Amino acid sequence: MRNADQVNLGFGTSSLGRNYTVRGAVRNLETAFDQGVVHFDTAPAYCFGHAEMLLGKFIRDRRDAVTVTTKFGITPRRIPFALMPAFNLVRTPLKRLLSTAVKVSGSQHHHAFSYTTSIDPQRLEDSLHHSLKELRTDYVDNFMLHRIASPLANQDDVVERLLKLKEAGKVRHLGLAGSFDDIYGGEPLREAYTAIQFGDDLSKRFRETITDDLPGRRYYRFGVFAIMGQAREFLRENEVSDISAAELCLAYYKEDKDFGITLFSSSRNENIKEVVRLWRSDKQLPPHVITRFREYLLQSVKV
């Protein structure tokens, strides 16, 4: 088995729904795997509830060769996979039209998702069992609470149920996935949680917390191209023409090795190949450019 930590790059399944067929989506996963990517991240919420099924088709004959993360906490509004191509045509204007979230009893509703604001341990366990069925496996490497703050995650009944699932061999590592406020929530995580997945939160507060209060966890950082727009602006403002925005983003992530596996997602096989090629490239960007880019990013967040 190849080790995902050696690759240091993982593939997220959030973009698979942009394919026109199930085969096309599975081919994205095969392309990533063929390029040497062996960690795959999914959730019940991704692709309007279809991502786990798609990943399950892919890992069925490769389970011992890959590691898998799935989650609990966000419930999608399902639409048939056959309708995904039509939905993708109106995805952007629909998101703008229905961008307001409204809190209701027990959850926070969005046009595409429901975010849980309370945890029933039995529902948590049922969700994991459903994920395992969709993934066609009897265990996941990481099971994460999705956009759930640490005070809720730290509840005794929640931790107790999760540890029982781990003892039963259904989960290798427990963790949280989300923003700084989701993960930390003003309260240190209990030791049961050994994995953390987060976006590109550059704030000093976040990094100090990772170092001081959350040491020894496994880290997964998602959204390689979440900073693509800022990279383009940086290169334009500094009149740098011999470096692409993708090269700059990936060089920034590669240099920052303390935060574990970096996740990316795409529904285009050529883009998947290009990301891995750039990731493995020996081309060295000038250190001062990466340093200035980090400073540029820091200026755009509250510290």
Number of C-alpha atoms within 10 A of each C-alpha: 10 14 14 19 14 11 18 19 29 27 25 23 26 20 18 26 27 20 21 16 15 16 12 18 24 21 19 26 28 17 16 24 20 11 16 17 24 25 26 25 24 23 27 24 25 22 25 20 20 25 25 25 20 24 23 21 17 21 21 12 10 14 18 10 14 17 21 21 23 24 25 26 25 23 21 21 14 14 13 9 19 13 11 18 15 12 15 14 11 10 13 10 10 14 13 9 10 11 12 10 14 11 13 11 9 12 18 15 19 17 15 19 19 21 21 22 17 13 19 12 15 12 12 17 17 13 17 23 17 13 24 19 15 19 25 19 16 13 23 23 18 25 27 25 29 25 22 26 23 20 16 16 24 18 12 10 14 17 19 14 16 24 17 13 19 19 11 11 13 20 22 16 21 25 25 27 27 20 19 23 14 19 26 22 16 12 14 15 20 15 14 15 23 20 19 24 26 21 17 17 16 18 16 13 12 16 15 11 14 18 11 9 13 20 11 11 16 20 19 21 22 23 15 20 17 13 15 18 12 17 22 18 13 19 18 12 9 11 9 12 9 8 12 13 21 20 19 22 22 20 21 19 20 18 10 11 11 11 19 20 24 28 24 23 24 22 20 17 17 11 14 20 16 14 22 19 12 15 20 13 11 8 10 8 14 9 12 9 18 17 12 13 19 14 12 15 18 15 12 11 11 10 10
